[in-house]
Amino acid sequence: MSRLRRKTSKLATASALRQKTTPLISVPRKKSARLTLWPLVAATFFMVSGGTYGTEDIVHGAGYGKAILILLLTPVLWSLPTAFMIGELSSALPFEGGYYAWVRRAMGNFWGFQEAWLSLVASIFDMAIYPTLFVLYLERLFPWFRTGYRGVIVALAVVIVCALMNIAGVKVVSTTSLWLFFALSAPFIAIVCLAPFKIGALLNAATQPTTSTVDILGGLLICMWNYMGWDNASTIATEVERPQRTYPRAMLTAVLIVSLSYVVPVAAMWMTGLPASAWETGFWADIAGLLGGPLLRIGLALGGMISGFGMFNALVMSYSRLPLAMAQDGMLPRMFGKLQPCTRAPWVAILVCAVGWAMCLGLGFERLVTIDILLYGASLSLEFTALIVLRVREPELPRPFRVPGGMLGAVAVGIAPMLLLGFSVIRSQSEQVLGMSSFAFGMILIGAGVVAYALNHALKPAGWSAAQQAEPAA
């Protein structure tokens, strides 16, 4: 919320009261346009996972046994605590902008701005991953796209198409996510069914030499990336039917579905004896060919393309609501709050974000993951802090869903995710970006958020527009 120009102390008091009780503007949505449980589960699935694709380097780096252990422990130590935190905060504060609204409500304008900054900057690297995955699987079918800039052009086309679909509205995105979920799951169901008939049969299977250099720590980081993004669904709270009830159920259901989608296919392939050293990003298509022949290979490759497309499409919906909420709150120019008249999609925010995402399409997969986790971890730490601060400052705030265990539970739920994020700091010091470590590059981006807030405040001390009172979603 912007600092309003005050002519009288009475207006100042009213503004301060609004800042405490209502964090941002909520654009009322027509009831028919709101998401119900299963479309939200499908959208969350793509915001977090997008299926088994992307797990190949975990097997390569850790081997089957350790990979399955990592895939089982990570949701317990990383996903479930995050889902509990999101369940409480999203049910208590179902506002547009989600986690930005929570942090700002708990700690004020500065930290709210930093939360949005970290999330948007992280999205620049995160969102470049999914068109990259789309192209990797396309190249498995058509090596012609590996030449020159053909792959980059295809990735750019994915950005453009998804931006246009999001401008068409939230219903289009959520319904597409639901059908894409069924489409990409079918080939993996076939793999799980065929694997028991190939026990030990692929021990000496001929595979192409791999180029992956991922070790076990790198596999853990990629696993964390595969399980992160649960808070992304919170930014569309005003577009969800009965968010206080729907969000906790959707989060816990999605955690179970995502975990099963990772563990079961990897465990099935372990039975076949296929060497873990043969795995690398995009290898699921080759696995399908070994098990079921060319048709299943094509199905897996198409599913990989669907996965990358579906994740990008769902996350455009999530990230674009941050500039919208900030503009409505007076923290960004009013133009970012412009809505498409028919679908009420934030078309300016979508287009501006799409340009930023397109600029990072040339970076490598592992480098993108390392930077992404570092920045995402910083924003996630603010969300866990907001959970505790709101418990202290607003103990009477209605919380339809609460993290169990009282205050001790609210503190303890963030410990394991923060410890796992320490691993990302270790790895970020060995990855290089623009001649410096990923850690140093990440620290520069984090520090830039403080500078951006100072410049924003210097340009418009009273905010870019007068904020209005929010209306919580029904």
Secondary structure, 3 states (H helix, E strand, C coil): CCCCCCCCHHHHHHHHHHHHHCCCCCCCCCHHHCECHHHHHHHHHHHHCCCCCCCHHHHHHHHHHHHHHHHHHHHHHHHHHHHHHHHHHHHHCCCECCHHHHHHHHHCHHHHHHHHHHHHHHHHHHHHHHHHHHHHHHHHHCHHHHCCCHHHHHHHHHHHHHHHHHHCCHHHHHHHHHHHHHHHHHHHHHHHHHHHHHCCCCCCCCCCCCCCCCCHHHHHHHHHHHCCCHHHHHHEHHHECCHHHHHHHHHHHHHHHHHHHHHHHHHHHHHHCCCHHHCCCCCHHHHHHHHHCHHHHHHHHHHHHHHHHHHHHHHHHHHCHHHHHHHHCCCCCHHHHCCCCCCCCCHHHHHHHHHHHHCCCCCCHHHHHHHHHHHHHHHHHHHHHHHHHHHHHCCCCCCCCCCCCHHHHHHHCCHHHHHHHHHHHHHHCCCEECCEEHHHHHHHHHHHHHHHHHHHHHHCCCCCCCCCCCCCCC
